[in-house]
Amino acid sequence: MQDKPDIPGKFLWEFDTATFNYHKSYKIVIERVLERGNFEHWKSIISFYGKAKILETIEWSAQLSNYDKEFSKLLLQSELVNVA
């Protein structure tokens, strides 16, 4: 099992990524990738966290705009970000 998703440290610029707990702080990681990431970053968080946890985060998030929430849900249902 991976210890962190393969995403750029710039998404978490205000944190020390060497000591950052990607499991405990999954909400901020997911929000940042949904807002700023590309397809490869999306695939990485899907592989790391799973679609269910990402969808749960989308539902309660106050950080994501309604547009980001709806787009993210649509993209998660598409074939574009399927992870083998």
MDTraj code that builds the backbone (N, CA, C; nanometers):
import mdtraj as md
import numpy as np

residues = "MET GLN ASP LYS PRO ASP ILE PRO GLY LYS PHE LEU TRP GLU PHE ASP THR ALA THR PHE ASN TYR HIS LYS SER TYR LYS ILE VAL ILE GLU ARG VAL LEU GLU ARG GLY ASN PHE GLU HIS TRP LYS SER ILE ILE SER PHE TYR GLY LYS ALA LYS ILE LEU GLU THR ILE GLU TRP SER ALA GLN LEU SER ASN TYR ASP LYS GLU PHE SER LYS LEU LEU LEU GLN SER GLU LEU VAL ASN VAL ALA".split()
xyz = np.array([
    [0.0837, -0.1192, 0.0000],
    [0.0000, 0.0000, 0.0000],
    [0.0879, 0.1252, 0.0000],
    [0.0482, 0.2233, -0.0771],
    [0.1212, 0.3496, -0.0836],
    [0.1108, 0.4237, 0.0494],
    [0.2110, 0.5058, 0.0800],
    [0.2024, 0.5879, 0.2007],
    [0.1495, 0.7270, 0.1699],
    [0.1431, 0.7624, 0.0398],
    [0.0835, 0.8897, -0.0005],
    [0.0477, 0.8847, -0.1483],
    [-0.0505, 0.9667, -0.1894],
    [-0.0833, 0.9722, -0.3319],
    [0.0262, 1.0458, -0.4085],
    [0.0364, 1.0187, -0.5361],
    [0.1382, 1.0815, -0.6208],
    [0.0847, 1.2151, -0.6727],
    [0.0982, 1.3183, -0.5897],
    [0.0542, 1.4530, -0.6258],
    [0.1663, 1.5516, -0.5941],
    [0.1680, 1.6648, -0.6635],
    [0.2735, 1.7638, -0.6377],
    [0.2613, 1.8260, -0.4987],
    [0.3738, 1.8518, -0.4370],
    [0.3759, 1.9170, -0.3066],
    [0.3156, 2.0561, -0.3088],
    [0.3120, 2.1191, -0.4263],
    [0.2562, 2.2545, -0.4365],
    [0.1081, 2.2586, -0.4001],
    [0.0384, 2.1463, -0.4083],
    [-0.1022, 2.1432, -0.3676],
    [-0.1169, 2.1627, -0.2171],
    [-0.0130, 2.1290, -0.1440],
    [-0.0141, 2.1394, 0.0026],
    [0.0981, 2.2325, 0.0467],
    [0.1125, 2.3421, -0.0216],
    [0.2248, 2.4335, -0.0033],
    [0.2437, 2.4804, 0.1399],
    [0.1366, 2.4924, 0.2175],
    [0.1486, 2.5464, 0.3525],
    [0.1825, 2.4404, 0.4574],
    [0.1962, 2.3159, 0.4141],
    [0.2260, 2.2059, 0.5054],
    [0.3654, 2.1498, 0.4779],
    [0.4226, 2.0872, 0.5791],
    [0.5483, 2.0143, 0.5622],
    [0.5116, 1.8759, 0.5099],
    [0.5289, 1.8538, 0.3809],
    [0.4852, 1.7271, 0.3212],
    [0.5673, 1.6073, 0.3680],
    [0.6836, 1.6321, 0.4264],
    [0.7649, 1.5219, 0.4796],
    [0.6985, 1.4593, 0.6019],
    [0.6213, 1.5384, 0.6759],
    [0.5554, 1.4876, 0.7970],
    [0.4033, 1.4892, 0.7855],
    [0.3523, 1.5294, 0.6707],
    [0.2073, 1.5400, 0.6497],
    [0.1442, 1.4015, 0.6545],
    [0.0318, 1.3880, 0.7254],
    [-0.0391, 1.2610, 0.7359],
    [-0.1492, 1.2575, 0.6293],
    [-0.1232, 1.1890, 0.5195],
    [-0.2163, 1.1848, 0.4072],
    [-0.3425, 1.1056, 0.4392],
    [-0.3353, 1.0149, 0.5340],
    [-0.4541, 0.9385, 0.5728],
    [-0.5448, 1.0217, 0.6626],
    [-0.4878, 1.0843, 0.7607],
    [-0.5653, 1.1635, 0.8562],
    [-0.6214, 1.2910, 0.7925],
    [-0.5464, 1.3493, 0.7016],
    [-0.5845, 1.4770, 0.6401],
    [-0.6370, 1.4584, 0.4976],
    [-0.7066, 1.3489, 0.4753],
    [-0.7534, 1.3168, 0.3406],
    [-0.8453, 1.4236, 0.2821],
    [-0.9223, 1.4907, 0.3657],
    [-1.0198, 1.5874, 0.3145],
    [-0.9519, 1.7009, 0.2388],
    [-0.8485, 1.7566, 0.2976],
    [-0.7802, 1.8684, 0.2308],
    [-0.7090, 1.8219, 0.1042],
    [-0.6535, 1.7026, 0.1060],
    [-0.5857, 1.6497, -0.0132],
    [-0.6868, 1.6330, -0.1266],
    [-0.7993, 1.5714, -0.0964],
    [-0.9023, 1.5485, -0.1981],
    [-0.9538, 1.6810, -0.2528],
    [-0.9841, 1.7753, -0.1657],
    [-1.0337, 1.9053, -0.2115],
    [-0.9333, 1.9748, -0.3026],
    [-0.8080, 1.9739, -0.2632],
    [-0.7053, 2.0423, -0.3433],
    [-0.6907, 1.9779, -0.4807],
    [-0.6911, 1.8463, -0.4859],
    [-0.6759, 1.7787, -0.6155],
    [-0.7988, 1.8018, -0.7031],
    [-0.9177, 1.7982, -0.6447],
    [-1.0380, 1.8225, -0.7240],
    [-1.0396, 1.9646, -0.7793],
    [-0.9877, 2.0586, -0.7036],
    [-0.9843, 2.1982, -0.7479],
    [-0.8722, 2.2259, -0.8480],
    [-0.7559, 2.1643, -0.8282],
    [-0.6361, 2.2065, -0.9018],
    [-0.5664, 2.0969, -0.9823],
    [-0.6078, 1.9734, -0.9644],
    [-0.5344, 1.8626, -1.0251],
    [-0.5732, 1.8315, -1.1686],
    [-0.4870, 1.7545, -1.2332],
    [-0.5164, 1.7044, -1.3676],
    [-0.5630, 1.5588, -1.3562],
    [-0.5857, 1.4925, -1.4698],
    [-0.6366, 1.3552, -1.4667],
    [-0.5433, 1.2593, -1.3933],
    [-0.4137, 1.2776, -1.4089],
    [-0.3187, 1.1886, -1.3410],
    [-0.3272, 1.2051, -1.1889],
    [-0.3441, 1.3280, -1.1428],
    [-0.3600, 1.3517, -0.9991],
    [-0.4907, 1.2903, -0.9493],
    [-0.5961, 1.3043, -1.0289],
    [-0.7250, 1.2440, -0.9934],
    [-0.7106, 1.0920, -0.9814],
    [-0.6454, 1.0314, -1.0791],
    [-0.6269, 0.8861, -1.0751],
    [-0.5488, 0.8447, -0.9507],
    [-0.4530, 0.9252, -0.9128],
    [-0.3724, 0.8946, -0.7952],
    [-0.4557, 0.8966, -0.6673],
    [-0.5427, 0.9975, -0.6513],
    [-0.6239, 1.0003, -0.5283],
    [-0.7330, 0.8942, -0.5312],
    [-0.7831, 0.8602, -0.6504],
    [-0.8814, 0.7514, -0.6589],
    [-0.8163, 0.6206, -0.6167],
    [-0.6969, 0.5964, -0.6646],
    [-0.6241, 0.4755, -0.6283],
    [-0.5918, 0.4725, -0.4789],
    [-0.5570, 0.5872, -0.4238],
    [-0.5153, 0.5956, -0.2838],
    [-0.6337, 0.5934, -0.1869],
    [-0.7374, 0.6730, -0.2147],
    [-0.8497, 0.6881, -0.1215],
    [-0.9750, 0.6100, -0.1605],
    [-0.9943, 0.5850, -0.2891],
    [-1.1152, 0.5188, -0.3366],
    [-1.2248, 0.6193, -0.3685],
    [-1.3109, 0.5824, -0.4630],
    [-1.4175, 0.6730, -0.5068],
    [-1.5166, 0.7043, -0.3957],
    [-1.5475, 0.6081, -0.3102],
    [-1.6464, 0.6306, -0.2037],
    [-1.6020, 0.7423, -0.1094],
    [-1.4766, 0.7413, -0.0696],
    [-1.4258, 0.8449, 0.0217],
    [-1.4227, 0.9810, -0.0480],
    [-1.3911, 0.9822, -0.1757],
    [-1.3896, 1.1077, -0.2508],
    [-1.5316, 1.1630, -0.2629],
    [-1.6275, 1.0779, -0.2958],
    [-1.7667, 1.1221, -0.3054],
    [-1.8187, 1.1722, -0.1711],
    [-1.7822, 1.1068, -0.0631],
    [-1.8206, 1.1506, 0.0717],
    [-1.7641, 1.2903, 0.0997],
    [-1.6404, 1.3123, 0.0628],
    [-1.5759, 1.4422, 0.0830],
    [-1.6451, 1.5502, 0.0000],
    [-1.6814, 1.5178, -0.1225],
    [-1.7521, 1.6132, -0.2084],
    [-1.8829, 1.6556, -0.1427],
    [-1.9557, 1.5621, -0.0871],
    [-2.0869, 1.5910, -0.0283],
    [-2.0801, 1.6888, 0.0879],
    [-1.9873, 1.6733, 0.1784],
    [-1.9838, 1.7599, 0.2974],
    [-1.8980, 1.8841, 0.2801],
    [-1.8169, 1.8915, 0.1761],
    [-1.7176, 1.9984, 0.1616],
    [-1.7802, 2.1376, 0.1533],
    [-1.7300, 2.2272, 0.2369],
    [-1.7667, 2.3688, 0.2290],
    [-1.6662, 2.4439, 0.1423],
    [-1.5529, 2.3831, 0.1145],
    [-1.4454, 2.4449, 0.0359],
    [-1.4752, 2.4423, -0.1141],
    [-1.5332, 2.3332, -0.1617],
    [-1.5588, 2.3183, -0.3047],
    [-1.6822, 2.3969, -0.3472],
    [-1.6740, 2.4608, -0.4630],
    [-1.7907, 2.5306, -0.5183],
    [-1.8908, 2.4262, -0.5679],
    [-2.0144, 2.4685, -0.5892],
    [-2.1146, 2.3766, -0.6435],
    [-2.0718, 2.3254, -0.7809],
    [-2.0106, 2.4123, -0.8604],
    [-1.9602, 2.3711, -0.9917],
    [-1.8563, 2.2600, -0.9762],
    [-1.7592, 2.2801, -0.8861],
    [-1.6555, 2.1789, -0.8637],
    [-1.7162, 2.0482, -0.8142],
    [-1.8161, 2.0578, -0.7283],
    [-1.8808, 1.9368, -0.6761],
    [-1.9495, 1.8589, -0.7878],
    [-2.0292, 1.9278, -0.8685],
    [-2.1028, 1.8604, -0.9752],
    [-2.0088, 1.8057, -1.0826],
    [-1.9097, 1.8841, -1.1205],
    [-1.8124, 1.8378, -1.2194],
    [-1.7374, 1.7153, -1.1677],
    [-1.6971, 1.7189, -1.0423],
    [-1.6220, 1.6076, -0.9831],
    [-1.7047, 1.4803, -0.9806],
    [-1.8313, 1.4916, -0.9414],
    [-1.9182, 1.3734, -0.9388],
    [-1.9357, 1.3160, -1.0794],
    [-1.9549, 1.4034, -1.1773],
    [-1.9701, 1.3593, -1.3159],
    [-1.8431, 1.2906, -1.3657],
    [-1.7293, 1.3505, -1.3389],
    [-1.6024, 1.2937, -1.3843],
    [-1.5733, 1.1593, -1.3168],
    [-1.6080, 1.1459, -1.1903],
    [-1.5854, 1.0192, -1.1198],
    [-1.6682, 0.9052, -1.1791],
    [-1.7808, 0.9391, -1.2414],
    [-1.8657, 0.8374, -1.3037],
    [-1.8217, 0.8047, -1.4464],
    [-1.7305, 0.8839, -1.5015],
    [-1.6881, 0.8649, -1.6403],
    [-1.5767, 0.7603, -1.6501],
    [-1.5451, 0.7259, -1.7722],
    [-1.4363, 0.6322, -1.8003],
    [-1.2997, 0.7010, -1.7992],
    [-1.2983, 0.8328, -1.7971],
    [-1.1725, 0.9079, -1.8072],
    [-1.0781, 0.8855, -1.6902],
    [-1.1324, 0.8613, -1.5729],
    [-1.0474, 0.8475, -1.4541],
    [-1.0562, 0.7083, -1.3916],
    [-1.0945, 0.6101, -1.4713],
    [-1.0979, 0.4739, -1.4180],
    [-0.9575, 0.4270, -1.3839],
    [-0.9472, 0.3649, -1.2685],
    [-0.8184, 0.3155, -1.2203],
    [-0.8234, 0.1639, -1.2195],
    [-0.7247, 0.1026, -1.2807],
    [-0.7206, -0.0447, -1.2874],
    [-0.6781, -0.1046, -1.1562],
])
top = md.Topology()
chain = top.add_chain()
for i, resn in enumerate(residues, 1):
    res = top.add_residue(resn, chain, resSeq=i)
    for name in ("N", "CA", "C"):
        top.add_atom(name, md.element.get_by_symbol(name[0]), res)
traj = md.Trajectory(xyz[None], top)
